[in-house]
């Protein structure tokens, strides 16, 4: 009954007769890729992010919590895919669902490795269960759709930051013996994830614009995503080192690490978020669209860097890929 009511409301929007923007031909065929990283607890570098404890802890906390976010995106995308008429957009939603499902699966595998290395994965899963069960999963579908679009915006910002800096002084740090990591699997995991976040960065937003388009609802979803990704996940990252090793509470070396970590996360020059505030808040522009931030050239370079059949970083772990078929409305 509820599905029928929501369907009726959404289908009354003339915007669902055609896509809200012309699809970029190069972005139509978004593949669903399968990998097997064969993570090993003895190979884990707990300071993989430029050899910083707190910097790495943010990504470790994000990995634990994002599996719940991925599942929310999948559930929301599946619900709204049935309301989309445009066959191309419907196909792209299927690609989004497939990619996010693989993300969730493989991050869970990595989280188990974190758990084997005394990270508080069980505690964080318990907290995430409570937050999602009692808050996010109880939102009405239009709010979930807005939140999904906003979450995808934040991951697109992170992905663009990584791609833009792949051949810059930040990546040069990886060649420095003092900052590089030998944990290629973990680096491959995050780079693959960011590659695909950039590939599908506009899909959730396009669905939102077609089925709703309400500006203030979009802003509400943005605020929720902001509080979650920069608030709750950051808090989880801050607490994670102390929970894993209470000695950090009185370690002078650790507090020097905090300074370096903050530069990498919120620093104005190289910080993932600190150097991209304009991109983050550009989402509030009324005529915003994810493709206003063109990453086509970076994406092509990144694909070659990661997926080259002979020397790509992801090549040792790659299994297969496929593109969902394009189905007409009659099909």
C-alpha positions in Angstrom: 0.0 0.0 0.0 2.7 2.5 1.0 4.7 1.6 -2.1 1.7 2.3 -4.3 1.1 5.7 -2.7 4.8 6.7 -3.1 4.8 5.5 -6.6 1.7 7.6 -7.4 3.2 10.7 -6.0 6.5 10.3 -7.8 5.0 9.4 -11.1 3.0 12.5 -11.2 6.2 14.5 -11.7 6.6 15.4 -15.3 10.4 15.1 -14.8 10.1 11.3 -14.8 9.2 11.3 -18.4 12.8 12.0 -19.4 16.1 12.1 -17.5 16.7 15.5 -15.8 20.0 15.9 -17.8 21.4 14.3 -20.9 23.4 11.2 -19.9 27.1 11.4 -20.7 27.6 8.7 -23.3 31.0 7.8 -21.8 29.3 7.1 -18.5 26.5 4.9 -19.7 28.2 1.5 -19.5 29.2 1.4 -15.8 30.6 -2.1 -15.1 30.1 -4.2 -11.9 33.5 -5.5 -11.1 34.3 -8.5 -8.9 37.5 -8.8 -6.9 39.1 -11.2 -4.5 41.7 -9.4 -2.3 42.5 -12.4 -0.1 43.2 -10.2 2.9 45.6 -11.6 5.4 45.7 -10.3 9.0 49.5 -10.5 9.1 49.8 -8.2 6.1 47.7 -5.4 7.5 49.5 -2.1 7.9 47.5 -0.3 10.7 49.1 3.0 9.6 48.6 2.6 5.9 47.5 6.2 5.4 51.0 7.9 5.1 52.1 6.1 8.3 49.7 8.1 10.5 47.7 6.5 13.3 44.8 9.0 13.4 44.8 9.5 9.7 44.5 5.8 9.1 41.9 5.5 11.9 39.5 7.8 10.1 39.4 5.4 7.1 39.2 2.4 9.4 36.2 3.8 11.2 34.7 4.8 7.8 35.1 1.3 6.5 33.2 -0.2 9.5 30.3 2.3 9.3 30.1 2.6 5.5 29.0 -1.0 5.1 25.8 0.2 6.8 25.6 3.2 4.6 26.1 1.0 1.5 23.3 -1.2 2.6 21.0 1.9 3.0 22.0 3.1 -0.5 21.2 -0.4 -2.0 17.8 -0.6 -0.3 16.9 2.9 -1.3 18.1 2.5 -4.9 16.2 -0.7 -5.3 13.0 0.9 -4.1 13.3 3.9 -6.4 14.5 2.0 -9.4 11.0 0.7 -9.8 9.7 4.3 -10.0 12.2 5.3 -12.7 10.8 5.2 -16.3 13.9 6.2 -18.3 15.5 2.9 -19.3 19.0 4.3 -19.3 18.7 5.8 -15.8 17.2 2.5 -14.6 20.2 0.6 -16.1 22.6 3.0 -14.3 20.8 2.5 -11.0 21.3 -1.2 -11.4 25.0 -0.6 -11.9 25.0 1.6 -8.8 23.4 -1.2 -6.8 25.8 -3.8 -8.0 28.9 -1.7 -7.3 27.7 -0.8 -3.8 26.9 -4.4 -3.0 30.5 -5.4 -3.9 31.9 -2.5 -1.9 29.9 -3.6 1.2 31.0 -7.3 0.8 34.7 -6.5 0.4 34.8 -3.9 3.1 33.3 -6.4 5.5 36.1 -8.8 4.6 38.7 -6.0 5.4 36.8 -5.2 8.6 37.2 -8.8 9.7 41.0 -8.3 9.2 40.8 -5.2 11.4 38.9 -7.2 14.0 41.7 -9.8 14.0 44.1 -7.0 14.7 42.4 -5.8 17.8 40.4 -3.0 16.3 37.0 -2.3 18.0 35.0 -3.6 15.1 32.4 -5.4 17.2 31.7 -2.3 19.3 31.4 -0.1 16.2 29.1 -2.5 14.5 26.9 -2.6 17.6 26.7 1.3 17.6 26.1 1.4 13.8 23.3 -1.1 14.2 21.5 1.1 16.7 22.0 4.3 14.7 20.7 2.8 11.5 17.9 0.7 13.0 16.5 3.5 15.1 17.2 6.5 12.9 18.2 6.2 9.3 16.2 3.1 8.3 13.0 4.7 9.8 13.1 7.7 7.5 10.4 7.9 4.8 11.6 7.0 1.3 11.9 10.6 0.0 14.2 11.4 2.9 16.2 8.2 2.3 16.5 9.2 -1.4 17.8 12.6 -0.4 20.3 11.1 2.1 21.5 8.6 -0.6 22.2 11.4 -3.0 24.1 13.4 -0.4 26.1 10.4 0.7 27.1 9.8 -2.9 28.2 13.5 -3.1 30.6 13.2 -0.2 32.1 10.0 -1.6 32.5 11.8 -4.9 34.4 14.6 -3.2 36.7 12.1 -1.6 37.2 10.2 -4.9 38.0 13.3 -6.8 40.6 14.3 -4.2 42.3 11.0 -4.5 42.3 11.0 -8.3 43.4 14.6 -8.6 46.3 13.9 -6.3 47.4 10.6 -7.7 50.3 12.1 -9.6 51.0 15.0 -7.2 53.2 15.6 -4.2 50.7 13.7 -2.0 51.3 10.5 -3.9 55.0 11.2 -3.9 54.8 10.7 -0.2 54.1 7.0 -0.9 57.6 6.7 -2.4 59.1 8.1 0.7 60.3 5.3 3.0 59.0 7.2 6.0 55.5 7.5 4.7 54.8 4.8 2.3 53.0 1.5 3.0 53.8 -2.0 1.9 50.1 -3.0 2.3 49.2 -2.9 -1.4 45.9 -4.7 -0.8 44.6 -2.0 1.5 45.7 0.8 -0.9 44.1 -1.1 -3.8 40.9 -1.5 -1.8 40.5 2.2 -1.2 41.6 3.2 -4.7 39.2 0.8 -6.3 36.4 2.0 -4.1 37.1 5.7 -5.0 37.3 4.8 -8.7 33.8 3.4 -8.7 32.4 6.2 -6.5 33.5 8.6 -9.2 32.0 6.4 -11.9 28.6 6.5 -10.4 28.7 9.8 -8.7 25.7 11.3 -10.6 23.3 8.4 -10.5 21.7 8.9 -7.1 21.5 12.7 -7.7 19.8 12.2 -11.1 17.2 9.8 -9.5 16.5 12.3 -6.8 16.0 15.1 -9.3 13.7 13.0 -11.5 11.6 11.7 -8.6 11.6 14.7 -6.3 13.8 17.6 -7.0 12.7 19.4 -3.8 15.6 21.8 -2.9 15.0 21.9 0.8 14.7 18.2 1.1 18.0 17.9 -0.7 19.5 20.3 1.8 18.2 18.2 4.7 19.8 15.1 3.2 23.1 17.0 2.9 23.0 18.1 6.6 22.4 14.5 7.7 25.3 13.2 5.5 27.5 16.0 6.8 26.8 15.2 10.4 27.3 11.5 9.7 30.5 11.5 7.6 32.3 14.5 9.2 30.8 14.1 12.7 30.0 10.6 13.7 32.6 8.9 11.6 35.2 11.4 12.7 34.3 10.8 16.3 34.7 7.1 15.6 38.1 7.7 14.1 39.2 9.9 17.0 38.2 7.2 19.6 39.5 4.2 17.6 43.3 4.5 18.5 42.5 4.9 22.3 40.1 1.9 22.2 42.7 -0.2 20.5 45.7 1.0 22.5 44.9 3.1 25.6 48.6 4.0 25.9 48.0 6.6 23.2 46.3 8.7 25.8 49.7 9.6 27.3 51.9 9.2 24.2 53.7 12.4 23.1 54.6 10.7 19.8 50.9 10.1 19.2 50.0 13.7 19.6 52.7 14.6 17.1 51.0 12.1 14.8 47.7 13.9 15.4 49.1 17.1 13.9 50.3 15.3 10.7 47.0 13.4 10.5 44.9 16.6 10.7 46.9 18.1 7.8 46.1 15.1 5.7 42.4 15.2 6.6 41.4 18.8 7.2 44.5 20.8 6.2 43.8 23.6 3.7 46.6 22.5 1.3 46.3 18.7 1.1 43.5 17.7 3.4 40.8 15.4 2.0 38.1 17.7 3.3 40.1 20.8 4.2 41.2 21.5 0.7 37.7 20.7 -0.8 35.3 22.7 1.3 34.1 24.6 -1.8 33.3 21.2 -3.5 31.5 19.9 -0.4 29.3 23.0 0.0 28.7 23.4 -3.8 26.0 20.9 -3.3 23.9 23.6 -1.8 23.8 25.6 -5.0 20.3 25.3 -6.4 21.5 24.4 -9.9 24.2 22.0 -8.7 24.9 18.8 -10.6 27.7 16.3 -9.8 29.0 16.5 -13.3 29.7 20.2 -12.9 33.0 18.9 -11.4 34.3 17.1 -14.4 36.6 14.2 -13.6 36.6 12.5 -17.0 40.3 12.8 -17.6 41.3 11.9 -14.1 39.0 8.9 -14.3 40.5 7.6 -17.5 44.0 8.0 -16.0 42.9 6.3 -12.7 41.4 3.3 -14.6 44.7 2.8 -16.5 46.7 3.1 -13.3 44.5 0.6 -11.5 43.2 -1.8 -14.2 46.0 -2.1 -16.7 46.1 -5.8 -17.6 49.8 -6.1 -17.0 50.7 -3.7 -14.2 47.5 -2.3 -12.7 47.4 -2.1 -9.0 44.1 -4.0 -9.0 45.0 -6.6 -11.7 46.2 -9.3 -9.2 42.8 -9.3 -7.5 40.5 -8.9 -10.5 38.0 -11.7 -11.3 35.4 -10.4 -13.8 33.2 -7.5 -14.7 29.9 -7.1 -16.5 27.5 -4.3 -17.5 23.8 -4.7 -16.7 21.7 -4.9 -19.9 19.7 -1.9 -21.1 16.0 -2.9 -20.9 13.3 -0.9 -22.6 10.1 0.0 -20.8 8.3 -2.8 -22.5 10.8 -5.3 -21.2 
